[in-house]
Amino acid sequence: MPVFFYARRRVRRTVATFFLFWYSKRAERALKMSSRTNKKLQLHNAAQPAHSPSRQIKVSWWRIIAIDGILQGGRFFTARQISELIEGGSYDPRTIQRDIEFMRDSLNAPIESGRQGYRYTEPNFFIKSIPLSEGEAFALTVMNPLLEQYRNTPLEGQLRSVFQKITSCLPEKVTVDTSFLNPKITFIPDRAETISPDCFTAVFDSLKTCRTLRFDYRPLKKTTYMERKLDPYHAVCQRGNWYVLGRDHDKGDIRIFSLGRMRKLAVTDEGFAIPRDFKASDYFDAEMGVWMNGGKPFTVELLFSSEVGTYALNRTWHSEQLVEEKPDGSVYVRFSTDQKQELVRWILGQGHTVKVLAPAELAEEVRAEAAQVAAMYGEG
């Protein structure tokens, strides 16, 4: 199963863990601040099995919401009955009891307990609000614009649904410093190719089911389309642009295709198996680009001029980079990659402020390309 398709599960798990962490921390603070002389709490603790604080705070926010909804009816429910109503009894009744203790002791839920079970004593009580610090509320205000990079992808709907669930649980009013409000923050995304939702659906269905994909494709240097068949192994998103990597039936080898240049896609009934020794990282450098160059990295040495020295120092070009500031303010950068084409385009984009020191082949390609650009403007 391609690694990419665990993204949806990770979104759910990340959000659940996020809220669990919030309420766990609040529980810890509540336990520390609670008075040991509280008679009601002492009686309750005497009647219940002893639990360590670490066990008391192991609760699920989504389970808490479900219990809250059950108890709002005013009827008594035993822990076992509540467990049966939440995912068919998949939770141990003792887990439900700990959740109810947490709701009562840390969320101040008006829960009455007895031989008949548990119920709310206040008919209008419900748990809805999520306590946010100002910094957390600020983070939430800027989350929605960040979803734009997933527009027209299968993840867009899932991520927006998660965002809506979070905001629906917020209190009606959240106080945040007005200087942090969303309208005063702008995100400028990378310019991505236009990709139809049908294209995403076909590619990801093929990835998920391990069935061969048939489509028409327009190569970068061609003006016409040609039919291709691909066994997709892995999907890649580079700066907003999407690619799929897999075995090309026509070439009989691993190739990478841009989703923006695919059309008339169809998932066939032909199945395939991803080789056990397949690793996407063997075919491109995820830190630099997705050009397939045979997996042979080379060492790049660049010299940034002093006029952009501060910019060069404050950037991470590669996780294994070496950065050194020279006495004259220029900056030397060295790292290894196999993305020669990506580097040529990027270096040319820096103009005269970046010089290639090594390898000689890269310097020659940059020089030749620069000469063609100069000749193009010299013709007029």
Contacts in CASP RR format, 6 or more apart in sequence:
PFRMAT RR
TARGET T0000
AUTHOR 0000-0000-0000
METHOD contacts of the structure
MODEL  1
MPVFFYARRRVRRTVATFFLFWYSKRAERALKMSSRTNKKLQLHNAAQPA
HSPSRQIKVSWWRIIAIDGILQGGRFFTARQISELIEGGSYDPRTIQRDI
EFMRDSLNAPIESGRQGYRYTEPNFFIKSIPLSEGEAFALTVMNPLLEQY
RNTPLEGQLRSVFQKITSCLPEKVTVDTSFLNPKITFIPDRAETISPDCF
TAVFDSLKTCRTLRFDYRPLKKTTYMERKLDPYHAVCQRGNWYVLGRDHD
KGDIRIFSLGRMRKLAVTDEGFAIPRDFKASDYFDAEMGVWMNGGKPFTV
ELLFSSEVGTYALNRTWHSEQLVEEKPDGSVYVRFSTDQKQELVRWILGQ
GHTVKVLAPAELAEEVRAEAAQVAAMYGEG
1 208 0 8 1.000
2 207 0 8 1.000
2 208 0 8 1.000
2 232 0 8 1.000
2 233 0 8 1.000
2 234 0 8 1.000
2 235 0 8 1.000
2 274 0 8 1.000
3 234 0 8 1.000
3 280 0 8 1.000
4 207 0 8 1.000
4 234 0 8 1.000
4 235 0 8 1.000
5 204 0 8 1.000
5 207 0 8 1.000
5 208 0 8 1.000
7 155 0 8 1.000
8 155 0 8 1.000
8 158 0 8 1.000
11 155 0 8 1.000
11 158 0 8 1.000
11 159 0 8 1.000
11 162 0 8 1.000
12 162 0 8 1.000
15 162 0 8 1.000
15 165 0 8 1.000
15 166 0 8 1.000
16 60 0 8 1.000
16 61 0 8 1.000
16 62 0 8 1.000
19 61 0 8 1.000
19 62 0 8 1.000
19 130 0 8 1.000
20 59 0 8 1.000
20 60 0 8 1.000
20 61 0 8 1.000
22 61 0 8 1.000
22 130 0 8 1.000
22 131 0 8 1.000
23 57 0 8 1.000
23 59 0 8 1.000
23 61 0 8 1.000
23 64 0 8 1.000
23 102 0 8 1.000
23 106 0 8 1.000
24 57 0 8 1.000
24 58 0 8 1.000
24 59 0 8 1.000
26 106 0 8 1.000
26 131 0 8 1.000
27 53 0 8 1.000
27 56 0 8 1.000
27 57 0 8 1.000
27 59 0 8 1.000
27 102 0 8 1.000
27 105 0 8 1.000
27 106 0 8 1.000
28 53 0 8 1.000
28 57 0 8 1.000
30 105 0 8 1.000
30 106 0 8 1.000
31 53 0 8 1.000
31 56 0 8 1.000
31 57 0 8 1.000
31 105 0 8 1.000
31 106 0 8 1.000
34 41 0 8 1.000
34 105 0 8 1.000
35 41 0 8 1.000
36 42 0 8 1.000
41 105 0 8 1.000
44 113 0 8 1.000
48 97 0 8 1.000
48 101 0 8 1.000
51 98 0 8 1.000
51 101 0 8 1.000
55 98 0 8 1.000
56 98 0 8 1.000
56 101 0 8 1.000
56 102 0 8 1.000
56 105 0 8 1.000
57 102 0 8 1.000
58 98 0 8 1.000
59 98 0 8 1.000
59 99 0 8 1.000
59 102 0 8 1.000
60 99 0 8 1.000
63 86 0 8 1.000
63 91 0 8 1.000
63 95 0 8 1.000
63 96 0 8 1.000
63 99 0 8 1.000
64 99 0 8 1.000
64 102 0 8 1.000
64 103 0 8 1.000
64 107 0 8 1.000
64 127 0 8 1.000
65 127 0 8 1.000
65 169 0 8 1.000
66 85 0 8 1.000
66 86 0 8 1.000
67 82 0 8 1.000
67 86 0 8 1.000
67 96 0 8 1.000
67 99 0 8 1.000
67 100 0 8 1.000
67 103 0 8 1.000
68 103 0 8 1.000
68 109 0 8 1.000
68 126 0 8 1.000
68 127 0 8 1.000
69 126 0 8 1.000
70 77 0 8 1.000
70 82 0 8 1.000
70 85 0 8 1.000
70 86 0 8 1.000
71 77 0 8 1.000
71 109 0 8 1.000
71 111 0 8 1.000
71 118 0 8 1.000
71 119 0 8 1.000
71 120 0 8 1.000
72 120 0 8 1.000
72 123 0 8 1.000
72 125 0 8 1.000
72 126 0 8 1.000
73 119 0 8 1.000
73 120 0 8 1.000
73 123 0 8 1.000
74 119 0 8 1.000
74 120 0 8 1.000
74 123 0 8 1.000
75 119 0 8 1.000
76 114 0 8 1.000
76 116 0 8 1.000
76 117 0 8 1.000
76 118 0 8 1.000
76 119 0 8 1.000
77 85 0 8 1.000
77 117 0 8 1.000
77 118 0 8 1.000
77 119 0 8 1.000
78 93 0 8 1.000
78 116 0 8 1.000
78 117 0 8 1.000
78 118 0 8 1.000
79 93 0 8 1.000
79 94 0 8 1.000
79 96 0 8 1.000
79 97 0 8 1.000
79 100 0 8 1.000
79 117 0 8 1.000
79 118 0 8 1.000
80 93 0 8 1.000
80 96 0 8 1.000
82 93 0 8 1.000
82 96 0 8 1.000
82 118 0 8 1.000
83 89 0 8 1.000
83 90 0 8 1.000
83 91 0 8 1.000
83 92 0 8 1.000
83 93 0 8 1.000
83 95 0 8 1.000
83 96 0 8 1.000
86 96 0 8 1.000
100 111 0 8 1.000
100 113 0 8 1.000
100 118 0 8 1.000
103 109 0 8 1.000
103 111 0 8 1.000
103 127 0 8 1.000
104 111 0 8 1.000
107 127 0 8 1.000
109 120 0 8 1.000
109 125 0 8 1.000
109 127 0 8 1.000
110 120 0 8 1.000
110 121 0 8 1.000
110 122 0 8 1.000
110 125 0 8 1.000
111 118 0 8 1.000
111 119 0 8 1.000
111 120 0 8 1.000
111 121 0 8 1.000
112 118 0 8 1.000
112 119 0 8 1.000
112 120 0 8 1.000
112 121 0 8 1.000
128 169 0 8 1.000
128 171 0 8 1.000
129 169 0 8 1.000
129 170 0 8 1.000
129 171 0 8 1.000
130 166 0 8 1.000
130 169 0 8 1.000
130 170 0 8 1.000
130 171 0 8 1.000
132 140 0 8 1.000
132 170 0 8 1.000
132 174 0 8 1.000
134 175 0 8 1.000
134 176 0 8 1.000
134 177 0 8 1.000
134 180 0 8 1.000
135 176 0 8 1.000
135 180 0 8 1.000
137 174 0 8 1.000
137 175 0 8 1.000
137 176 0 8 1.000
138 176 0 8 1.000
138 177 0 8 1.000
138 180 0 8 1.000
140 166 0 8 1.000
140 167 0 8 1.000
140 170 0 8 1.000
141 176 0 8 1.000
141 180 0 8 1.000
141 181 0 8 1.000
141 182 0 8 1.000
141 185 0 8 1.000
142 182 0 8 1.000
142 185 0 8 1.000
142 187 0 8 1.000
143 163 0 8 1.000
144 163 0 8 1.000
144 182 0 8 1.000
145 182 0 8 1.000
145 185 0 8 1.000
145 187 0 8 1.000
146 187 0 8 1.000
147 156 0 8 1.000
147 159 0 8 1.000
147 160 0 8 1.000
147 163 0 8 1.000
148 187 0 8 1.000
148 189 0 8 1.000
149 189 0 8 1.000
149 190 0 8 1.000
149 192 0 8 1.000
149 240 0 8 1.000
150 156 0 8 1.000
150 159 0 8 1.000
152 195 0 8 1.000
152 196 0 8 1.000
152 197 0 8 1.000
152 200 0 8 1.000
153 195 0 8 1.000
153 200 0 8 1.000
153 242 0 8 1.000
154 200 0 8 1.000
154 201 0 8 1.000
154 204 0 8 1.000
189 240 0 8 1.000
190 239 0 8 1.000
190 240 0 8 1.000
190 241 0 8 1.000
192 239 0 8 1.000
192 240 0 8 1.000
192 241 0 8 1.000
192 242 0 8 1.000
193 241 0 8 1.000
193 242 0 8 1.000
193 258 0 8 1.000
193 259 0 8 1.000
193 260 0 8 1.000
193 261 0 8 1.000
194 260 0 8 1.000
195 242 0 8 1.000
195 259 0 8 1.000
195 260 0 8 1.000
198 265 0 8 1.000
199 259 0 8 1.000
199 260 0 8 1.000
199 262 0 8 1.000
199 263 0 8 1.000
199 265 0 8 1.000
200 242 0 8 1.000
200 259 0 8 1.000
202 213 0 8 1.000
202 215 0 8 1.000
202 265 0 8 1.000
202 266 0 8 1.000
202 267 0 8 1.000
203 213 0 8 1.000
203 232 0 8 1.000
203 235 0 8 1.000
203 244 0 8 1.000
203 259 0 8 1.000
203 262 0 8 1.000
203 265 0 8 1.000
204 235 0 8 1.000
205 211 0 8 1.000
205 267 0 8 1.000
206 212 0 8 1.000
206 213 0 8 1.000
206 230 0 8 1.000
206 232 0 8 1.000
206 267 0 8 1.000
207 232 0 8 1.000
207 233 0 8 1.000
207 234 0 8 1.000
207 235 0 8 1.000
207 244 0 8 1.000
209 267 0 8 1.000
210 231 0 8 1.000
210 271 0 8 1.000
210 272 0 8 1.000
210 273 0 8 1.000
210 274 0 8 1.000
211 267 0 8 1.000
211 268 0 8 1.000
211 269 0 8 1.000
211 270 0 8 1.000
211 271 0 8 1.000
211 272 0 8 1.000
212 229 0 8 1.000
212 230 0 8 1.000
212 231 0 8 1.000
212 249 0 8 1.000
212 267 0 8 1.000
212 268 0 8 1.000
212 270 0 8 1.000
212 271 0 8 1.000
212 272 0 8 1.000
213 229 0 8 1.000
213 230 0 8 1.000
213 231 0 8 1.000
213 232 0 8 1.000
213 244 0 8 1.000
213 265 0 8 1.000
213 266 0 8 1.000
213 267 0 8 1.000
213 268 0 8 1.000
214 227 0 8 1.000
214 228 0 8 1.000
214 229 0 8 1.000
214 265 0 8 1.000
214 266 0 8 1.000
214 267 0 8 1.000
214 268 0 8 1.000
215 227 0 8 1.000
215 228 0 8 1.000
215 230 0 8 1.000
215 262 0 8 1.000
215 263 0 8 1.000
215 264 0 8 1.000
215 265 0 8 1.000
215 266 0 8 1.000
216 225 0 8 1.000
216 226 0 8 1.000
216 227 0 8 1.000
216 228 0 8 1.000
216 262 0 8 1.000
216 263 0 8 1.000
216 264 0 8 1.000
217 225 0 8 1.000
217 226 0 8 1.000
217 227 0 8 1.000
217 228 0 8 1.000
217 257 0 8 1.000
217 261 0 8 1.000
217 262 0 8 1.000
217 263 0 8 1.000
218 224 0 8 1.000
218 225 0 8 1.000
218 226 0 8 1.000
218 261 0 8 1.000
218 263 0 8 1.000
219 226 0 8 1.000
219 261 0 8 1.000
220 258 0 8 1.000
220 261 0 8 1.000
225 263 0 8 1.000
228 248 0 8 1.000
228 249 0 8 1.000
228 250 0 8 1.000
228 257 0 8 1.000
229 248 0 8 1.000
229 249 0 8 1.000
229 250 0 8 1.000
229 268 0 8 1.000
230 244 0 8 1.000
230 246 0 8 1.000
230 247 0 8 1.000
230 248 0 8 1.000
230 249 0 8 1.000
230 255 0 8 1.000
230 257 0 8 1.000
231 246 0 8 1.000
231 247 0 8 1.000
231 249 0 8 1.000
231 271 0 8 1.000
231 272 0 8 1.000
231 274 0 8 1.000
232 244 0 8 1.000
232 245 0 8 1.000
232 246 0 8 1.000
233 245 0 8 1.000
233 246 0 8 1.000
233 247 0 8 1.000
233 254 0 8 1.000
233 274 0 8 1.000
233 278 0 8 1.000
233 280 0 8 1.000
234 244 0 8 1.000
234 245 0 8 1.000
234 246 0 8 1.000
234 278 0 8 1.000
234 280 0 8 1.000
235 242 0 8 1.000
235 243 0 8 1.000
235 244 0 8 1.000
235 245 0 8 1.000
236 242 0 8 1.000
236 243 0 8 1.000
236 244 0 8 1.000
236 245 0 8 1.000
236 256 0 8 1.000
236 280 0 8 1.000
236 284 0 8 1.000
236 286 0 8 1.000
236 290 0 8 1.000
237 243 0 8 1.000
238 289 0 8 1.000
238 290 0 8 1.000
241 258 0 8 1.000
241 260 0 8 1.000
242 258 0 8 1.000
242 259 0 8 1.000
242 260 0 8 1.000
243 256 0 8 1.000
243 257 0 8 1.000
243 258 0 8 1.000
243 259 0 8 1.000
243 290 0 8 1.000
244 256 0 8 1.000
244 257 0 8 1.000
244 259 0 8 1.000
245 254 0 8 1.000
245 255 0 8 1.000
245 256 0 8 1.000
245 257 0 8 1.000
245 280 0 8 1.000
245 283 0 8 1.000
245 284 0 8 1.000
246 254 0 8 1.000
246 255 0 8 1.000
246 256 0 8 1.000
247 253 0 8 1.000
247 254 0 8 1.000
247 255 0 8 1.000
247 272 0 8 1.000
248 254 0 8 1.000
248 255 0 8 1.000
254 283 0 8 1.000
254 292 0 8 1.000
255 292 0 8 1.000
256 283 0 8 1.000
256 284 0 8 1.000
256 290 0 8 1.000
256 292 0 8 1.000
280 286 0 8 1.000
282 295 0 8 1.000
283 292 0 8 1.000
283 294 0 8 1.000
283 295 0 8 1.000
284 290 0 8 1.000
284 291 0 8 1.000
284 292 0 8 1.000
284 338 0 8 1.000
284 339 0 8 1.000
285 297 0 8 1.000
285 337 0 8 1.000
285 338 0 8 1.000
285 339 0 8 1.000
287 318 0 8 1.000
287 319 0 8 1.000
287 337 0 8 1.000
288 318 0 8 1.000
288 337 0 8 1.000
288 339 0 8 1.000
288 342 0 8 1.000
288 343 0 8 1.000
289 339 0 8 1.000
289 342 0 8 1.000
291 338 0 8 1.000
291 339 0 8 1.000
291 340 0 8 1.000
291 341 0 8 1.000
291 342 0 8 1.000
293 338 0 8 1.000
293 339 0 8 1.000
293 340 0 8 1.000
293 341 0 8 1.000
294 338 0 8 1.000
295 338 0 8 1.000
296 338 0 8 1.000
297 336 0 8 1.000
297 337 0 8 1.000
297 338 0 8 1.000
298 336 0 8 1.000
298 337 0 8 1.000
298 338 0 8 1.000
298 340 0 8 1.000
298 359 0 8 1.000
298 362 0 8 1.000
299 334 0 8 1.000
299 335 0 8 1.000
299 336 0 8 1.000
299 358 0 8 1.000
299 359 0 8 1.000
300 333 0 8 1.000
300 334 0 8 1.000
300 335 0 8 1.000
300 336 0 8 1.000
300 337 0 8 1.000
300 343 0 8 1.000
300 356 0 8 1.000
300 358 0 8 1.000
300 359 0 8 1.000
300 362 0 8 1.000
301 332 0 8 1.000
301 333 0 8 1.000
301 334 0 8 1.000
301 356 0 8 1.000
301 357 0 8 1.000
301 358 0 8 1.000
301 359 0 8 1.000
302 332 0 8 1.000
302 333 0 8 1.000
302 334 0 8 1.000
302 347 0 8 1.000
302 354 0 8 1.000
302 355 0 8 1.000
302 356 0 8 1.000
302 357 0 8 1.000
303 330 0 8 1.000
303 331 0 8 1.000
303 332 0 8 1.000
303 333 0 8 1.000
303 354 0 8 1.000
303 355 0 8 1.000
303 357 0 8 1.000
304 311 0 8 1.000
304 312 0 8 1.000
304 330 0 8 1.000
304 331 0 8 1.000
304 332 0 8 1.000
304 333 0 8 1.000
304 353 0 8 1.000
304 354 0 8 1.000
305 330 0 8 1.000
305 352 0 8 1.000
305 353 0 8 1.000
305 354 0 8 1.000
305 355 0 8 1.000
306 328 0 8 1.000
306 329 0 8 1.000
306 330 0 8 1.000
307 353 0 8 1.000
308 331 0 8 1.000
308 350 0 8 1.000
308 353 0 8 1.000
308 354 0 8 1.000
309 325 0 8 1.000
309 329 0 8 1.000
309 330 0 8 1.000
309 331 0 8 1.000
312 323 0 8 1.000
312 331 0 8 1.000
312 333 0 8 1.000
313 323 0 8 1.000
313 325 0 8 1.000
313 331 0 8 1.000
317 323 0 8 1.000
317 333 0 8 1.000
317 335 0 8 1.000
318 335 0 8 1.000
318 336 0 8 1.000
318 337 0 8 1.000
320 335 0 8 1.000
320 336 0 8 1.000
321 333 0 8 1.000
321 334 0 8 1.000
321 335 0 8 1.000
322 332 0 8 1.000
322 333 0 8 1.000
322 334 0 8 1.000
322 335 0 8 1.000
323 331 0 8 1.000
323 332 0 8 1.000
323 333 0 8 1.000
324 331 0 8 1.000
324 332 0 8 1.000
324 333 0 8 1.000
325 331 0 8 1.000
325 332 0 8 1.000
326 332 0 8 1.000
332 357 0 8 1.000
337 343 0 8 1.000
340 361 0 8 1.000
340 362 0 8 1.000
340 365 0 8 1.000
343 362 0 8 1.000
344 362 0 8 1.000
344 365 0 8 1.000
344 366 0 8 1.000
344 369 0 8 1.000
347 354 0 8 1.000
347 356 0 8 1.000
347 366 0 8 1.000
348 366 0 8 1.000
348 369 0 8 1.000
348 370 0 8 1.000
348 373 0 8 1.000
356 362 0 8 1.000
356 363 0 8 1.000
356 366 0 8 1.000
357 363 0 8 1.000
END
